[in-house]
């Protein structure tokens, strides 16, 4: 039998880092008391009108530029009609016809056989990036057999990044989403914390034989973990293959991933575009952007968004940061990936390097093997580390000057984890660890005495 070819495309919703919502002045705050951040517009009271948030537009333009997209100088807003209990208006304001950015690409690296030393670079095409508002949140109370609605999230600004079906497994999709997450966090356009719902992924999955058209696809909705994303896609691929080989058919449906059971489960039939009844948003004019050439001379710069101005201020993206780390410190490429994948670890590493005489290649070993292992073991972030970059650098200086042995350094580090505020040297004296420097000086004195006796 000819092998099956899996096809995976992604739709990623990233919450824009903004103090207020996309079309209203309501504050955006995670875990606020239910229904405490709801404006009249968010609640869809009659007569209320949307006012576009400039910050959200700038964040979308910045993200589009970072993903090599073409920015449309004229984009349009549309109404997407569908019913949910937590969508008061009965429609979502989005960009279906002419989005803010199109035709981009995202390069990401993939480990071969789970070996960091064997990595390949792949690219997924970005179809479009569109601005849209989030819906509210339904809270199901099983004990009372009722559903409660929290509208705090209703109207929060989202960027939907639509990726073409260029991937073939869960591992590829997970690597692409992780790279996108790093880019968003570097830009500051989204905090992209998946645990807080700031980055949610819908995966479209299908399988077909070589030379045949793409198969019927299913959509796995609202995956909020990169690890679960890989598992959900791989499970769905295998499920479809087994279904087809057993003579069954694949339904065009929406499914959810059950993380406890490790499988996808049906939710509903997939809606078609005709069901959404897209129409132009009558209360929002076209969104007009400018570049240096098209910007009128007499235009107030505070009232327009200049694409070139944003482009000039883009920070170094993760791929560039990795290259600089490898070039500047001589570390292995795979180590640069680990440094950037952990929030704050690259800054911690560079801080230690600046404060110690030890070579970066040796410092990276202590960072990855000792510091990172301890943090993961105790579920701590780099910012929560009881050992600061100053203390670790102080310890490594003692080791580099050969004042203590490597074994003693490990013992000192174990004491530093307790976070008692002691310096490495204080711990060395307190634990009565052997100071190699004292031994070295004693050997030099003995050798001088021997040399003096030989001279006599």
N, C-alpha and C positions, 0 to 999 in steps of 0.2 A: 504494500500500500504506500502511496505517496505520503510524505510527512505532512503534518498540519503546520500551517504558518499562522502564529498568533499576531494580531494587530491591536495596538493599544494607543488611544488618544486621551488627552487629559483636558479637563476644564477646571481651572483653579481660581477660587475666589479668595482674594487677599483684602483684608480690612485695611483701609487707608489710615495712616497715622495722622489724625486730625483732632483738634479739640472739640469740634462741632460736627454735626451730621452733614450729609451731602446737600440737602435742600432746605435745611432749617437750622436755627441757632441752638438747638438742644445740645447739651453737653454729651460727650462720649466718655463713658467710664465703665470699666469691667466690674461686675459684681455689685453694682449699685442696688439699692432697695427697689423691688419690682415697681414698674410704672412711675418711677420718680423722675425720669428724664424723657418726658414726652411732650412735645409742643402740639399746638392745635393742628399743624400740618401733618405731623407724624400720626395723629389720631384720625386724620382725614375729615376734619370738621368742614362743613360746607363753606365755600368762599375763601378757603385758605389757598395760597399760591406758593410754588417752589421758588427759592432763591439759590442759585448755584454757588457752591463753596469754592472759592479760588484755590485754596490749599489742595483740595482733592484733584483739581485739574492739573496743577503743577506736579503733583505726585505721579499722576498717570503719564504725563509727558516725560518726566524723568525716567520712569520705569520703561516706557517705550523706547527711549533713546538707549538705555542700558542694554536692552534686548534687541538692538539693531533694527528697530522698526522704522517704518516711514510714518511720520506724524501728519495726520490730516489737518490742514489749516482750517477746514470746515467740517465739523462733525454734527450729527443730529441726535436728538433724543426721541425715544419711542415709548409707547405704552405696551406692556406685555400683560394681557389679561389672564388671570387664573385665580381660583378661589382657594384661600387658606384662611383658617380662623385667625391667624396672627398677621394677616395682610389686610388692614382695615379698608383700604381704597378699592380692593378687588383687582388691582393691577400694580405692576412694578414699573417704575421709570428706568429704562435701560437704553442701550445703543445697539439696535439691531441692523439698521440699514447702513449707516456710515459711522463706524466707531472712531475713537480718537487716535488709534494706532493700528497699523496693519503690516503684514509681511516681514516679520522679524525672525530671529533665530536664537537658540540657546545652546551653547556648548557645555557639555558636562563630562566628567571622567568616570570610568567604570572599572572596577577591579575584576581581573580574570581569575577564576577559581578561588575567589575570596583572598587573593594575595595582593597586599598593598603595593608590592614591588612590581606587579604586572598590571599596568593600567592602560586603558585605551580611551581615546577621546571621541565622543560621538556628538552629533548635533541634531536637535529637534527643531522643526520649523514652528514659528509662532504665527498662527493665522491672524489673530487680532487681540487687542486689548480694549475693553470697553468699560465705561463708567456705569454703575448702577447702584440702586439703593438696596439695602438688606431688608429682610422681613423681620417680624418680631419672633418671639419664642413661645412655643406651647409647652406647658408643664403638665404632664399627665399624673393625676392623683388616683392610683388604682384603688386605694382603700375607700375612697368616697365615690369612685366611678365618675369622676369629672375631670375636665381639662381647664387649666388656668392659663391665662394669656398675659405675657409680660412684653410690653411694647418698647422697652428701653432700647432694644437693638433695631427697632423699626426705623428705617431711614438712614442708618449708618452707611457711610460711603464705602463702596467696594470697587476693586479692579478685578474684572474677570479676564484671566489670561487663557486663551484658547490655543491649545497645542495640536498640531496636525498628528494623524495616526502614524507616527514614525518609529514607535517603540514596539518591542516584541515580548517583554516580560516584566514582572514586578520589580526586578532589580534595576532595570533601566529607568522605569518610571520613578522609583524612589530616588535614584541618583539625580534625575532631572529636577525633581521637586526640591531636593535638598540644596541644589545649586541655586535655584530660583529663590529659595528662602534666604540664603546667604546674601544674594544680590539685593533683595528687598530690604534686609536689615542694614546692609552697608549704605544703601541710598537713604535710609530713613523714611522711605515711602510707606512701609508697613513694618510693624514689629514682628508680624508673621509667627506669633506664638500659637502653635496648633492646639495646645492644651486649653487655650482661652477662646478657641473658635476663630482666631484671626487669620487662619489659613485652612481652607476646606477644599478637598479635592473630589471631583467626580471623574471616574474612570470609565471610558467607553472601550469595551472589549469584544473582539470577534475572532473567529478562526476560519481559514480556508485552505484549500489545496493549491500548490503552485500552478500558476497559469489560469486560475479561476478568479472570478470577481470576489470582492470582500464578502464575508458571510454576514448574517444578521447579527447586529451588535446588541449587547445589553449595557446598561449604564449602572455602575455601582456608585451610589450617592453618598455625599457628606462624610468622607473619610478624613478623620482629624489626627492621624498619626502616620508618619512615614513608614514605620515598621508594619502597621496594619495595611497600608496601601500596597506594599509588596505582596503581603500574604493574600489580600483580597483579589488582586489581579491574577496571581498564580493559581489560586483556587478556581477562579472563574474560567480561566483558560482550560484547566483540566476538566472542569465540569462540562464545558461545551464540547470538548473533544469526546468525552465518554458518552454524552447524550447523542451526538451525531453518529458515532460508531455503533451505538445500540439501536440505530434506526429512528431516533427521535428527531425533533425539530427544536430550533432555538427561537424563543419568543422575543420580540422587540419590547423589552420591559425594563422597568427600573427596579434595582435590587439594593439591598443594604448588606453591609458586612457585619456579622455577629462575631465580635472579637473573642467571646467566651467559647463559642463552638468552633471558631476558625473557619466559618463558611459564609457564603452569601445566601440571602433569603429573599424571596419575591416581596415587593412592596406594592407596585401598581403597574398597569400597562403604560407604555411610554407615550407621552403626548406628542402629537405632531405639531409643526409650526402653525398649521391652520387652526388648531385648537386655541392658540394664544391670541388670535385676532390682533396682531400687531397693527398699530396705527401711530402716526406722528403725534408727539406730545404737544398739545395745543398751547400749553402755558409756558413753554420754553423756546426761545428763538434758537437758531443755529449757533453753535459754539465756534467762534472765530479766533484763531491763533495767528501769530505773526512770527516772521524771522527778521533778521537784520535788513534784508532787501525790501520786504513788503511793509515794514513798519513806517507809517506816515510820519513826516517830520514834526508836525504839530500835535502828535498824539501824546497824551499823558501816560507815561510809562507805568504809573500805578494802576491804570485801568485796563491794561492789556497784559497778555502773557507772551513773552518773547522766547521762542524755541531755542534760538542760538544762545541766549543768555543762560538758559538752563543747561544746555550742552556744555558750555565752557566751565561750568561749576560741578560737573559730575566728579565724584571721588573715584579713587582707584577701585576697580571691581575685584572680586575675590581671585580671579585668574591672574590679574596683574600683581596682586599682593603675594600670591604664591611664588610667582617668578622672582619677585624682589627678595623674598625670604631665602630662596635657594641660591640666588646670585650673591646676596650680601653676606650670608652666614655659612654658605657651603654645606647646608643640610640636604638630605635626600628629598626628592620631590614628594614621596609619599608622606614624609614627616610634615611637609608644608600643608598637606591636606588635613592632617590630624589637628594641626595648630589652629587652622581656620574653622574647622568643623565644630570645635568647642568654643562657645562664646567667651571671649576675654582671654583665651589661652595664648594667642599670638602676642598680645600686649604684655602678658605676664612673662613670656619667654624673652622678649626683647628687653624688658625691664631688668631681668636677671642678668642677661648678657652685658648690659651697660654697667652693672655694679660688681661684676666679678672678673677675675683674671683668667678664669677657665675658658677654654676654646668653646665656641658655640656647638661644635659637634659633640662635645662631651656634656654640655649643659642640656642638650635636647634629650639625652638618655635619662637624666634625672627628672626632667619635666614629664616625659611620656611614661617612663617605667615606674617612677615613684609617686610623683605628684598626682598625675592623672589617674593612676590605678587606685590611689587612696580616695580621691574624690568620687570616683564611680562606685567604689565599694561602699561608701557612706552616703551616696546620693546627694552630693554637694556640688554646687556650681563653683567655678573658678573664683568668683567674687566672695564666696562663702568659705574659702580655704583658710584654715587656722594658721597656715604658714604663708607669710607674705613674701613677695619677691625679694624684699630686703633681707629677711632672715635666711631664705634659701641661698641668696648670693653670699651672705656672710659665712654660711656653712661651707659652700663650695670654695670660697677663698681659703679657708683653713685646710681643706683637702688639697687644693692646688699648690699651696705653699708647703705641702707635706708635713704639716704640723699635726695632723691626725691621719689615721689609716682609713681606708674605704669602709672597713667593718665598723670602726668607731663612728664614722659619718652616718652610717645607717642607724646606729643606736641613738645618735643625737637627733636625727630626723624623726625617729619614733617618739622622742620626748617633745619635740616641737609640735607634733600633731595635737598634743594635749592642750595647746593654746594657753599656757600659763604665763606668757609674756617674758620668758627667759631668753637670753641670747645663746647662740650655739656655744660660745666660749664659757659662759656660766654653767651650761649643762656639762661640758667637758670636765670642768673642775669639780662640779658637784658629784658627778658619777665617777670621778677619779679615773677617767680614761687616760690611756697613755698618750702623752704629748710627744710626737715624733721629733719635734723641734728640740726639746730638752735632751732627748737621746742623741740627736745629731750633734748638738753642742758638746755633749760628754765625749762622743767618739772623736771629735776634732781635738779636744783637750788631751785625750789619751794619745792620739796620734802625734801631737806636738811634743809630748813628753818622750815618746819613743824616739822621735826624730832627734830630740836634744841629746838623749843618751847615746845614740849612734854617733853623733857629731863629736861627743866627748871621747 
